[in-house]
Amino acid sequence: MTRANRVSWLRGLPALIVVAAAVVGPWLAPHAVDEAVGNPFASPSAAAWLGSDRLGHDVFSQLLHGGWGLVLLAVFIAAVVTGLSSVLGAVVALWPRLGAVIERCADLLILLPVVLALLLVVMSWPQWGTVGVVVVGIVFGVPYCARVFAAAATGIAASGYIEAARLGGESAGYVIFREMLPNMRELLLTQLGLRFVAGMYIVSTAAFLRLPSALGAANWAVMVRDNASGILLNPWAVLAPSLAIGTVAVSVNLLAAALGKVRQVPHPAGGGERV
């Protein structure tokens, strides 16, 4: 492993720590979510390291309980959006006429505000709950991301080995998944990190507005909303979940960028190995 690669991995290390803490947090929390430990908006103490919220619940325990749902949904949205967008970008580059139709449809979705669509879908079909939030995140995330992939895939589609594969009778799936996408690995990982940030934004906004029902009442966005009135009494009730959302989004983005920059060191025989 080269020094540059070690530095890249170290930059992404906070993401692994923060995400792991969010996932295993419910098992590490010293108190239950609805357990009262003191007066409302009490200052930090030995019983409550970050003080208490508006109902006297332990802020630290709620912080450990409130991250896994947001992270899980954001990861799912990011993975689906990046995967669909990379394939659509390759399709646009390989078949320009079909790509023109895809781009016109994408333009329509890009013009619509995501928050307005979120409110429209979830309020019109409340039974969708979290599924509606995920659908909105995917539908409105793909158009912009697909344009980024299409711009990168255009140059790859014009290269000699792609033309040789198509003239040789290789299937569209082979050309896209075996020839084009591996050559966009760094872009894939970079966009995965950016889509995760966008997914966190959408899921946090929905949770802040109390739209989805499956995230529970202890998630970070709801903590910010419910405890804003007591920020002067116990600032940690608002600052802790706000910092948690920002730290997870930024650190995962750094990890994706670090993975994208891991270089290949050729073997003496001519192969390649990622280090």
Secondary structure by P-SEA (a helix, b strand, c coil): ccaaaaaaaaaaaaaaaaaaaaaaccccccccccccccccccccccccccccccccccaaaaaaaccaaaaaaaaaaaaaaaaaaaaaaaaaaacaaaaaaaaaaaaaaaaccaaaaaaaaaaaccccaaaaaaaaaaaaaaaaaaaaaaaaaccccccaaaaaaaaacccccccccccccccaaaaaaaaaaaaaaaaaaaaaaaaaaccccccccccaaaaaaaacccccccccccaaaaaaaaaaaaaaaaaaaaaaabbbbbccccccccc
